[in-house]
Amino acid sequence: MTAILRDAVCITRALSIPYLWIDAICILQDSIPDWEENCLDMDKIYGSAQVTLCAASSTSCHEGFLSQRGPRLRLPFQSLDRLDISGSYYLQFKYVRSLQNIDPPDVLACDLSFCRWAYRAWKFQEKALSTRQILFGNANLHFLCGSTHETMGCAKLEEPAAKEYIYQVSHDITSSNPAQLQRSWDNIVSLYGGFNEASLTRSSDVLPALAGLARLFQKRLNDEYICGLWKTNLVPQLISLVERPPAVARQTENQFAQGLFQAIRPEYQQLIPDVALAGSNRFGQVRYAKLGLTTHLLEPRNMMLQNQSYLCKRTEEHCAFKWHSDFDDGLGYLDAESPDPTVLRLDVRVEGTGTWPETSEHTSSVITGIQEFRWALLGSCAVRVVNGGLRKTCRAAFGLVLQAVPGEPGKYWRVGIFVPSVEGQHGDSSSLFQSVSEVETIEMI
């Protein structure tokens, strides 16, 4: 038995709890059926546990979490009241430099920030499903329950600085409102999206590591699960959730969930998901997943030319497209200057963005990057505009930014999105988009 398992047994006995679940022992690691069955039951296992032990101070399974590690300073001690009492004590400094930047100092935040355990993708589901957790940190011992936490020797805190680390699904799954449940799921996927391939021993575990949470939500939503998304609300999820690999992209603010855009109307002709499971677990691994899409596709390479510091291409409708960088976050805006102006926000990182000052070389590199993408129209939304004292409602376009898969014609990766700019002017960009693009059928993988 490894050191970390011996410590877990010791704590379980000290708490007078008769049973201990350990994934590595309780699941037959060389049995795919047993692994799939138990992976699907994680919501029951962790949700029903009296407490979950979090070995945050251990760097591997061969290292226990009850012993102190690191350099210590030994200081002699002599009692002034009784000369026969003497000895020594140890001082151990932890996170001294890190705590200087946290006001007030939060040891839990440091214990979580400087440990491997916090960056394991599997632990996200385990923490979210657990009702109580005892976290053994490198500096201190912490008890987490609901939205509060208490560090040994400190007062209980209702709003800890590390509250993003202690998300628990029990607060979100109780709603009977499908829209609220969908927002809760979007939040889960957003938090889970903070992990990367290094957070998983096997990259194929990216979906199984959410299987317990997915099954829990499926019971409440009564919807078809499609690789982290739900069929009924597929289009808004495709817009609000941006994948990171294989291209570097950032997640956009979910403007649709906030109600900024209303009366969403599909503008695509077909949107057909196709998923082949690797086993019997419908929330687990997949052999392949693709999304067939028939819609208007814009080819920037064929319609955008560089004109000084922006993109410009006159169409038959006398429309000019211009690119403007946002130096704060490397994003940008695409203006369609026409008798009915509109602004589309492009949320995808390209080489050369986010630098200052902007030069002709910088602009050229940005334009080159943009021209490598294609834009797929998914839908339009109603946006109210006040122009010259007149109020009107326009249909503003939104959709996906795609990158072609090398060597596989007709197949694309989703690397970003475009949505109407909240701050900008709005015209009928849906009609404009369709007038300068062609309908095609493609596959997203």
C-alpha positions as CSV (number, residue, x, y, z in Angstrom):
1,M,0.0,0.0,0.0
2,T,1.4,3.4,-1.0
3,A,2.0,6.2,1.5
4,I,-1.0,8.2,0.3
5,L,-3.3,5.3,0.7
6,R,-2.0,4.5,4.2
7,D,-2.7,8.1,5.2
8,A,-6.2,7.9,3.8
9,V,-6.9,4.7,5.8
10,C,-5.6,6.4,8.9
11,I,-7.9,9.4,8.6
12,T,-10.9,7.3,7.7
13,R,-10.4,5.2,10.9
14,A,-9.9,8.4,12.9
15,L,-13.2,9.7,11.7
16,S,-14.9,6.4,12.6
17,I,-16.1,6.0,9.0
18,P,-16.4,2.2,8.1
19,Y,-15.8,2.5,4.3
20,L,-13.3,4.2,2.0
21,W,-13.6,4.6,-1.7
22,I,-10.4,4.8,-3.7
23,D,-10.7,5.0,-7.5
24,A,-7.4,3.2,-8.2
25,I,-8.5,0.2,-6.0
26,C,-12.3,0.1,-6.3
27,I,-12.3,0.3,-10.1
28,L,-10.7,-2.6,-12.1
29,Q,-8.2,-0.5,-14.1
30,D,-7.8,-3.2,-16.8
31,S,-11.5,-3.8,-17.2
32,I,-13.2,-1.4,-19.6
33,P,-16.8,-2.4,-18.7
34,D,-16.1,-2.0,-15.0
35,W,-14.3,1.4,-15.6
36,E,-17.2,2.7,-17.7
37,E,-19.8,1.5,-15.2
38,N,-18.1,3.2,-12.2
39,C,-17.2,6.3,-14.2
40,L,-20.9,6.8,-14.8
41,D,-21.7,6.4,-11.1
42,M,-19.4,9.2,-9.9
43,D,-22.4,11.4,-9.0
44,K,-23.6,8.7,-6.6
45,I,-20.1,7.8,-5.2
46,Y,-19.0,11.4,-4.4
47,G,-22.4,12.9,-3.9
48,S,-23.3,10.3,-1.2
49,A,-19.9,10.2,0.6
50,Q,-19.9,11.6,4.1
51,V,-16.6,13.4,3.3
52,T,-14.0,13.5,0.5
53,L,-10.4,13.5,1.5
54,C,-8.3,15.8,-0.8
55,A,-4.5,15.1,-0.7
56,A,-3.5,18.5,-2.0
57,S,0.0,18.4,-0.4
58,S,1.0,15.1,-2.1
59,T,2.9,15.3,-5.4
60,S,2.4,11.6,-6.2
61,C,0.7,8.5,-4.9
62,H,3.9,7.5,-3.2
63,E,3.9,10.6,-1.0
64,G,1.7,10.8,2.0
65,F,-0.2,13.9,3.0
66,L,0.0,13.8,6.8
67,S,3.7,14.6,7.2
68,Q,5.3,18.0,6.8
69,R,7.8,18.6,4.1
70,G,10.3,21.3,3.1
71,P,13.1,23.1,4.9
72,R,12.5,23.8,8.6
73,L,14.3,26.0,11.1
74,R,15.0,24.4,14.5
75,L,15.0,26.7,17.4
76,P,16.0,25.8,21.0
77,F,13.4,26.4,23.8
78,Q,14.0,26.9,27.5
79,S,11.2,27.7,30.0
80,L,11.8,30.8,32.1
81,D,9.5,29.5,34.8
82,R,10.8,25.9,35.1
83,L,14.5,25.3,34.2
84,D,13.8,21.5,33.9
85,I,11.6,22.2,30.9
86,S,13.6,22.6,27.7
87,G,13.6,21.3,24.2
88,S,13.2,22.7,20.7
89,Y,10.5,23.7,18.1
90,Y,10.5,24.1,14.4
91,L,9.5,27.0,12.1
92,Q,8.6,26.3,8.5
93,F,7.9,29.2,6.1
94,K,5.3,28.6,3.4
95,Y,4.1,30.9,0.6
96,V,5.8,34.0,2.2
97,R,6.3,35.7,-1.2
98,S,2.9,34.6,-2.5
99,L,0.9,35.9,0.5
100,Q,2.4,39.3,0.1
101,N,0.1,39.8,-2.9
102,I,-3.1,38.6,-1.3
103,D,-5.0,40.9,1.0
104,P,-6.2,39.5,3.3
105,P,-3.8,36.5,3.2
106,D,-5.7,33.3,2.2
107,V,-3.8,30.2,3.0
108,L,-6.4,28.0,1.2
109,A,-5.8,29.9,-2.0
110,C,-2.1,29.3,-1.7
111,D,-2.5,25.7,-0.8
112,L,-4.6,25.2,-3.9
113,S,-2.5,27.3,-6.3
114,F,0.8,25.6,-5.5
115,C,-0.2,22.0,-5.7
116,R,-0.6,19.5,-8.5
117,W,-3.9,18.2,-7.2
118,A,-5.8,21.4,-8.0
119,Y,-4.8,21.1,-11.7
120,R,-6.0,17.6,-12.2
121,A,-9.1,17.5,-14.5
122,W,-10.7,14.6,-12.7
123,K,-10.7,16.3,-9.3
124,F,-13.0,19.0,-10.7
125,Q,-16.0,16.6,-10.9
126,E,-15.0,15.0,-7.6
127,K,-15.0,18.4,-5.8
128,A,-18.2,19.6,-7.5
129,L,-20.1,16.5,-6.5
130,S,-18.8,16.2,-2.9
131,T,-20.9,17.7,-0.1
132,R,-18.0,18.0,2.3
133,Q,-14.2,18.0,1.8
134,I,-11.2,17.9,4.1
135,L,-8.3,19.4,2.2
136,F,-4.8,18.5,3.4
137,G,-2.7,21.4,2.2
138,N,1.0,22.0,2.3
139,A,0.6,24.8,4.8
140,N,-2.7,23.9,6.7
141,L,-5.8,21.8,7.0
142,H,-9.0,23.1,5.5
143,F,-12.7,22.0,5.8
144,L,-14.9,22.9,2.8
145,C,-18.7,22.6,2.9
146,G,-21.1,24.4,0.6
147,S,-20.1,28.0,0.0
148,T,-18.0,28.3,3.1
149,H,-14.6,27.0,4.3
150,E,-12.7,27.0,7.5
151,T,-8.9,26.7,7.9
152,M,-7.6,25.1,11.1
153,G,-6.9,27.9,13.6
154,C,-8.8,30.5,11.6
155,A,-12.3,31.9,11.6
156,K,-14.9,30.4,9.2
157,L,-15.2,32.4,6.0
158,E,-18.4,32.8,3.9
159,E,-16.7,34.4,0.9
160,P,-13.1,33.0,0.7
161,A,-10.7,34.5,-1.8
162,A,-10.5,31.0,-3.3
163,K,-14.2,30.6,-3.8
164,E,-13.7,29.6,-7.5
165,Y,-12.0,26.5,-6.2
166,I,-14.8,25.2,-4.1
167,Y,-17.7,25.1,-6.6
168,Q,-20.3,22.5,-5.7
169,V,-23.0,21.4,-8.0
170,S,-25.6,20.8,-5.2
171,H,-26.6,24.5,-5.3
172,D,-27.3,24.5,-9.0
173,I,-29.0,21.1,-9.7
174,T,-32.0,21.8,-7.5
175,S,-33.6,24.3,-10.0
176,S,-36.6,23.1,-12.1
177,N,-36.1,25.9,-14.6
178,P,-34.4,24.5,-17.8
179,A,-32.9,27.9,-18.6
180,Q,-31.3,28.1,-15.2
181,L,-30.1,24.5,-15.4
182,Q,-28.5,25.3,-18.8
183,R,-26.8,28.4,-17.4
184,S,-25.5,26.2,-14.5
185,W,-24.1,23.7,-17.0
186,D,-22.5,26.5,-19.1
187,N,-20.8,27.6,-15.9
188,I,-19.5,24.0,-15.3
189,V,-18.1,23.7,-18.8
190,S,-16.6,27.2,-18.5
191,L,-14.8,26.2,-15.2
192,Y,-13.8,22.8,-16.6
193,G,-12.4,24.6,-19.7
194,G,-9.6,26.0,-17.6
195,F,-7.9,22.7,-17.7
196,N,-5.7,21.6,-20.5
197,E,-4.2,18.3,-21.9
198,A,-1.6,18.3,-19.2
199,S,-4.3,18.0,-16.6
200,L,-5.2,14.5,-17.9
201,T,-3.0,11.4,-18.0
202,R,-5.0,10.4,-21.1
203,S,-6.5,13.0,-23.4
204,S,-9.4,10.6,-24.1
205,D,-10.6,11.2,-20.6
206,V,-11.8,14.7,-21.2
207,L,-15.5,13.6,-21.5
208,P,-15.4,10.7,-18.9
209,A,-14.1,13.2,-16.3
210,L,-17.4,15.0,-16.6
211,A,-19.6,11.9,-16.9
212,G,-21.0,12.0,-13.4
213,L,-22.0,15.6,-13.7
214,A,-23.4,15.1,-17.1
215,R,-25.7,12.3,-16.0
216,L,-26.9,14.4,-13.0
217,F,-27.9,17.2,-15.4
218,Q,-29.4,14.8,-17.9
219,K,-31.9,13.6,-15.3
220,R,-33.0,17.2,-14.8
221,L,-32.9,18.5,-18.3
222,N,-34.3,15.4,-20.0
223,D,-32.2,16.3,-23.1
224,E,-29.9,14.5,-25.5
225,Y,-26.2,14.8,-24.5
226,I,-23.8,15.6,-27.3
227,C,-20.1,15.7,-26.2
228,G,-20.5,18.3,-23.5
229,L,-23.5,20.1,-25.1
230,W,-27.3,19.6,-25.0
231,K,-29.2,19.2,-28.3
232,T,-32.1,21.5,-27.4
233,N,-29.8,24.4,-26.8
234,L,-27.1,23.6,-29.3
235,V,-26.7,26.9,-31.2
236,P,-26.3,29.2,-28.1
237,Q,-23.8,26.8,-26.6
238,L,-21.7,26.7,-29.8
239,I,-21.6,30.5,-29.7
240,S,-20.8,30.9,-26.0
241,L,-18.3,28.1,-25.6
242,V,-15.0,28.3,-27.6
243,E,-12.7,25.4,-27.7
244,R,-9.0,26.0,-27.1
245,P,-7.2,23.3,-29.0
246,P,-6.0,23.0,-31.7
247,A,-5.9,26.8,-32.1
248,V,-5.3,29.4,-29.4
249,A,-8.7,31.0,-28.7
250,R,-10.4,32.6,-25.7
251,Q,-13.8,32.1,-24.3
252,T,-16.2,34.9,-25.0
253,E,-18.7,36.4,-22.7
254,N,-22.0,34.7,-23.0
255,Q,-24.0,37.6,-24.2
256,F,-27.0,35.5,-25.1
257,A,-27.3,34.1,-21.6
258,Q,-27.3,37.6,-20.3
259,G,-30.3,38.5,-22.4
260,L,-28.5,41.2,-24.4
261,F,-29.6,39.7,-27.7
262,Q,-33.3,38.6,-28.1
263,A,-35.4,36.7,-30.6
264,I,-32.7,34.4,-31.8
265,R,-33.5,32.9,-35.2
266,P,-31.6,30.1,-37.0
267,E,-30.1,31.1,-40.3
268,Y,-28.5,27.7,-41.2
269,Q,-30.1,25.1,-43.4
270,Q,-28.9,22.0,-41.6
271,L,-27.1,21.3,-38.3
272,I,-26.7,17.5,-37.7
273,P,-24.6,16.1,-34.9
274,D,-23.0,12.6,-35.5
275,V,-21.3,10.9,-32.5
276,A,-20.0,7.3,-32.2
277,L,-19.4,6.2,-28.7
278,A,-16.2,4.2,-27.8
279,G,-18.2,2.1,-25.3
280,S,-21.6,1.8,-23.6
281,N,-21.3,4.9,-21.6
282,R,-23.2,7.7,-23.4
283,F,-21.4,10.3,-21.3
284,G,-18.0,8.8,-21.8
285,Q,-15.3,8.4,-24.5
286,V,-16.2,8.8,-28.2
287,R,-14.6,7.2,-31.2
288,Y,-15.4,10.3,-33.3
289,A,-17.7,13.3,-33.1
290,K,-18.6,15.6,-35.9
291,L,-21.2,18.3,-36.7
292,G,-22.6,18.5,-40.2
293,L,-23.4,22.1,-41.1
294,T,-25.1,23.6,-44.2
295,T,-25.1,27.4,-44.2
296,H,-23.6,30.6,-45.6
297,L,-19.8,30.6,-45.4
298,L,-17.8,33.8,-45.8
299,E,-14.3,33.5,-47.3
300,P,-12.3,36.6,-46.0
301,R,-9.4,35.7,-48.3
302,N,-11.4,36.4,-51.4
303,M,-13.1,39.6,-50.3
304,M,-10.6,41.5,-48.0
305,L,-7.7,43.6,-49.1
306,Q,-5.4,45.7,-47.0
307,N,-5.9,49.5,-47.3
308,Q,-3.6,51.4,-44.9
309,S,-4.6,50.3,-41.4
310,Y,-7.7,48.3,-42.1
311,L,-9.3,45.8,-44.3
312,C,-11.3,47.1,-47.2
313,K,-13.2,45.4,-50.0
314,R,-16.0,47.1,-51.9
315,T,-18.8,44.8,-52.8
316,E,-21.7,45.4,-55.2
317,E,-23.6,46.9,-52.3
318,H,-20.8,49.4,-51.7
319,C,-19.9,47.9,-48.4
320,A,-16.4,48.2,-46.8
321,F,-15.2,45.7,-44.2
322,K,-12.7,47.1,-41.7
323,W,-10.7,45.4,-39.0
324,H,-9.9,47.2,-35.8
325,S,-7.7,45.7,-33.0
326,D,-8.6,45.9,-29.3
327,F,-5.2,46.4,-27.6
328,D,-6.5,45.4,-24.2
329,D,-7.2,41.8,-25.0
330,G,-6.1,41.1,-28.5
331,L,-9.6,40.9,-29.9
332,G,-11.0,42.9,-32.7
333,Y,-14.1,44.3,-34.5
334,L,-15.2,44.0,-38.1
335,D,-17.1,47.0,-39.3
336,A,-19.4,46.7,-42.3
337,E,-19.7,50.3,-43.5
338,S,-22.7,50.7,-45.7
339,P,-25.9,52.8,-45.8
340,D,-27.0,50.6,-42.9
341,P,-23.8,50.2,-40.8
342,T,-23.2,47.3,-38.5
343,V,-20.3,46.0,-36.3
344,L,-19.4,42.4,-35.7
345,R,-17.2,41.4,-32.8
346,L,-14.6,38.7,-33.8
347,D,-13.6,36.6,-30.8
348,V,-10.5,34.7,-31.9
349,R,-6.8,35.3,-31.3
350,V,-4.6,35.7,-34.4
351,E,-0.9,36.1,-34.6
352,G,0.1,39.7,-34.0
353,T,-2.9,40.9,-31.9
354,G,-2.6,42.4,-28.5
355,T,0.6,44.4,-29.2
356,W,1.3,48.1,-29.0
357,P,1.9,50.3,-30.9
358,E,0.0,49.2,-34.0
359,T,2.2,49.4,-37.1
360,S,1.7,48.5,-40.7
361,E,3.6,45.3,-40.1
362,H,1.4,44.5,-37.2
363,T,-1.8,45.2,-39.1
364,S,-0.5,43.1,-42.0
365,S,0.1,40.1,-39.8
366,V,-3.4,40.4,-38.2
367,I,-5.0,40.6,-41.6
368,T,-3.0,37.5,-42.8
369,G,-4.2,35.6,-39.8
370,I,-7.9,36.6,-40.3
371,Q,-7.8,35.6,-43.9
372,E,-6.9,32.0,-42.9
373,F,-10.3,31.6,-41.3
374,R,-13.8,31.1,-42.7
375,W,-17.0,32.4,-41.0
376,A,-20.1,30.2,-40.8
377,L,-23.5,31.9,-40.3
378,L,-25.5,30.2,-37.5
379,G,-28.3,32.7,-36.8
380,S,-29.4,36.2,-36.2
381,C,-30.8,38.1,-33.3
382,A,-33.0,41.1,-32.8
383,V,-31.1,44.2,-31.8
384,R,-32.8,47.5,-31.2
385,V,-31.1,50.6,-32.6
386,V,-31.7,54.3,-32.1
387,N,-30.5,56.3,-35.1
388,G,-31.3,60.0,-35.5
389,G,-34.1,59.7,-33.0
390,L,-35.7,56.8,-34.8
391,R,-36.0,53.4,-33.2
392,K,-35.8,50.2,-35.3
393,T,-35.1,46.5,-34.8
394,C,-32.3,44.9,-37.0
395,R,-31.3,41.3,-37.5
396,A,-27.7,41.0,-36.4
397,A,-25.6,38.0,-37.5
398,F,-23.7,35.6,-35.3
399,G,-21.8,32.4,-36.1
400,L,-18.6,30.5,-35.9
401,V,-15.0,31.2,-37.0
402,L,-13.5,28.1,-38.6
403,Q,-10.1,26.8,-39.6
404,A,-9.6,24.2,-42.3
405,V,-8.2,20.9,-41.2
406,P,-5.0,20.4,-43.2
407,G,-5.2,17.6,-45.8
408,E,-9.0,17.0,-45.2
409,P,-11.1,19.0,-47.6
410,G,-14.5,20.0,-46.2
411,K,-13.5,19.5,-42.6
412,Y,-13.0,22.3,-40.1
413,W,-12.0,23.1,-36.5
414,R,-14.1,25.7,-34.6
415,V,-11.6,28.2,-33.3
416,G,-13.7,31.3,-32.5
417,I,-17.0,33.1,-32.9
418,F,-18.4,36.3,-34.2
419,V,-21.3,38.1,-32.6
420,P,-22.8,41.6,-32.8
421,S,-20.9,44.2,-30.8
422,V,-22.8,45.5,-27.8
423,E,-21.0,48.8,-28.1
424,G,-21.2,49.3,-31.8
425,Q,-23.8,50.2,-34.3
426,H,-26.1,47.6,-35.7
427,G,-27.6,47.2,-39.1
428,D,-29.1,44.2,-40.9
429,S,-25.8,42.2,-40.9
430,S,-27.7,38.9,-41.4
431,S,-28.8,40.0,-44.9
432,L,-25.4,41.6,-45.6
433,F,-23.6,38.4,-44.6
434,Q,-25.8,36.3,-46.8
435,S,-25.3,38.6,-49.8
436,V,-21.5,38.3,-49.8
437,S,-21.2,34.6,-49.0
438,E,-22.1,31.2,-50.5
439,V,-24.1,28.2,-49.1
440,E,-21.9,25.2,-48.5
441,T,-22.0,21.9,-46.5
442,I,-19.1,21.2,-44.2
443,E,-18.1,19.0,-41.3
444,M,-16.8,20.4,-38.0
445,I,-14.7,17.9,-36.0
